[in-house]
Amino acid sequence: MNTNTNLTNAELNPLHSLDEWEDDLLVRYPDADSIAQGKTVEEYRDYENTQKDNVREFYRLNHTHQTYDFVMQKREEFLQFNKKQMPIWDAFQFLNQLVDDSDPDTDLDQFQHLLQTSEAIRRDGHPDWMVLAGLLHDMGKVLCLFGEPQWAVVGDTFPVGCAYSDKIVYPGFFKNNPDYSDERFTSKYGVYSPNCGLRNVHMSWGHDEYIYHIAKDYLPEPALYMLRYHSFYAQHRENAYTHLMDDHDHEMFKWVKLFNPYDLYSKNPTPPDWNELKPYYENLVEKYLPSTLKF
């Protein structure tokens, strides 16, 4: 249920595309190594036509409304997994309802983007569970199909319940957040303790957190870190929350940093050949996942 009933749909969803927030990521972190194919890094995204005001407005909403209580509410609402139950292949078709023609990098649907990510990982010889993480990492965007606004689905993620880092994109917008002046949350550690471990830290709500909880009983821990923290740029690019991490987090974040470029830079205009790839991925899914998933 949307608690911001005084806002129109356009106001709640200022981006032309769910992926438009990545436009800003590619400006901030434009290093692709050898992953990008068919384009140079500079050719990714058409920034002359990017509506930067849309991105700013998206983060204004995100930073205003992603409170500690909001996260707790969404965990209670969605982690019961009582919205839908379906085989993974039906879930991909469900996800494909989010296709948006405004993405300047690809005309491919959501499933094809996920295939490109996973195929780039497989091409480089990484473990098969990492390939599966590539296939699943954006599955949590189905939240939009359950009525969630964009700012509660995509965007850079960050801890709630403690002081906001100035390394988070558009940090000035946090002044509009009720938690910004709540004495429980204004200190460096807030409701947490030094080096308590990210497993004890509540992250802002979105597709990363959702797919982590869907997959947490099925994939190895490094893959789960990839799913849960691939949008946590304030840490894996800016090292802004080291004070909350323990030694185990630091070890696992090597995997997050390995995964991230495959997500950002694997898009190219050539669609994957699903008929050729289908046997491999059917076997891969059968190896790790149950016959149906709960959403």
C-alpha angles and dihedrals in degrees: 000000000000111000094193097079093155091067125081122232091255091052092049093046109039097158120095088215135018087237096052091096086066089063088072092045091057090053092049097042109024099165115118105159108197097326099093112087128192093009139058115240090252090059093059111107126002101251096178087069098034112117099228090181087064091056092047091049090048091055092043088059093041095050093043098051106030095096128157090253091048091055091049090050093051093047089054092046101045107025091071085074094215100133101086141343119205145139114276092250091055088048090057090053089049089051091051089070084081094068109138124191092208096076102110095203102055145018089199124114124247094266093053091051089052090049091052090052094048093044091053088053092047092047089059092053101248122155117286092244088060089051088054091049087056090052093050105034098101096036089104089071086086082089086086089060089056090058101267118147119243094253089061093050111040137021136083111316127223140170119277122205096053140059115304115243120236086226090074113099113268094002093176091075091067088078086078092056115099090223090061090077098029107112091216091066107030100087125086092258100027109176092352135077130235113288091353092154128253090260085074095046124089113225126206111275121263148104094305094059093041097053090044091059092045092053103031096103094051114042134062116264097255089057090049091053088052091053096043101043108027089110095043093105093155087071111026092045104022104028090223099145104041088123090069097045127091128208092271091055091053091052093048094046089068084073093047090053090048092052101045100076091053089058096048103037109031097087116113133157095250110096117225116253099246094184089059095042099041099089093051094049095043089055092044094052091046090052095057112016136061120247091261134026127212119227 
